[in-house]
Amino acid sequence: MEWLIWVGAAISLVGLVGLIASILRVNRARKSGLSDEELRAAVQAAMPLNLGSLFLSVIGLMVVMLGLAFA
């Protein structure tokens, strides 16, 4: 079941890339000098990416744990 570990690691890595993209998006919005309402809207627009990426990371780590348990 070694392949399960690698699949889980790949899923987790995709989630990590998404989290980094979300962080960069919000950081770019903060540095652009937007008003408070526009900044709030930018953060809310990045929230689905953030939550989806966090979900992928958690699912990937769970798959890795399953692979380790079955190995």
Wavefront OBJ file of the C-alpha trace (Angstrom):
o trace
v 0.000 0.000 0.000
v 2.950 2.286 -0.566
v 1.127 3.947 -3.456
v -1.517 5.181 -1.008
v 1.144 7.111 0.893
v 2.383 8.795 -2.293
v -1.136 9.642 -3.465
v -1.924 11.178 -0.085
v 1.309 13.150 -0.140
v 0.481 14.475 -3.604
v -3.020 15.515 -2.507
v -1.565 17.199 0.550
v 0.983 19.008 -1.597
v -1.764 20.347 -3.867
v -3.545 21.635 -0.770
v -0.359 23.265 0.470
v 0.126 25.020 -2.874
v -3.444 26.297 -2.634
v -2.858 27.589 0.882
v 0.252 29.441 -0.257
v -1.692 30.912 -3.201
v -4.401 32.073 -0.801
v -1.835 33.680 1.491
v -0.168 35.450 -1.431
v -3.517 36.674 -2.760
v -4.517 38.210 0.578
v -1.041 39.644 1.143
v -1.118 41.285 -2.305
v -4.543 42.764 -1.491
v -3.241 44.126 1.820
v -0.266 45.805 0.181
v -2.299 47.353 -2.627
v -3.774 50.000 -0.318
v -7.418 49.074 -0.691
v -10.100 50.600 1.489
v -11.419 48.611 4.419
v -14.490 47.378 2.544
v -12.499 46.432 -0.557
v -9.944 44.584 1.562
v -12.726 42.728 3.336
v -14.202 41.744 -0.045
v -10.788 40.542 -1.258
v -10.323 38.410 1.851
v -13.812 36.978 1.484
v -13.074 36.159 -2.162
v -9.949 34.234 -1.102
v -11.790 32.305 1.607
v -13.148 29.474 -0.628
v -9.644 28.812 -1.963
v -8.302 28.793 1.578
v -10.942 26.401 2.910
v -10.758 24.117 -0.116
v -6.985 23.927 0.159
v -7.184 23.203 3.864
v -9.696 20.426 3.113
v -7.371 18.919 0.507
v -4.435 19.021 2.898
v -6.401 17.278 5.627
v -7.748 14.631 3.253
v -4.245 14.040 1.897
v -2.824 13.574 5.375
v -5.640 11.170 6.221
v -4.815 9.130 3.112
v -1.146 9.078 4.156
v -2.167 7.819 7.597
v -4.302 5.094 6.005
v -1.370 4.071 3.828
v 0.876 3.884 6.864
v -1.688 1.857 8.789
v -2.084 -0.652 5.949
v 1.641 -0.927 5.269
l 1 2 3 4 5 6 7 8 9 10 11 12 13 14 15 16 17 18 19 20 21 22 23 24 25 26 27 28 29 30 31 32 33 34 35 36 37 38 39 40 41 42 43 44 45 46 47 48 49 50 51 52 53 54 55 56 57 58 59 60 61 62 63 64 65 66 67 68 69 70 71
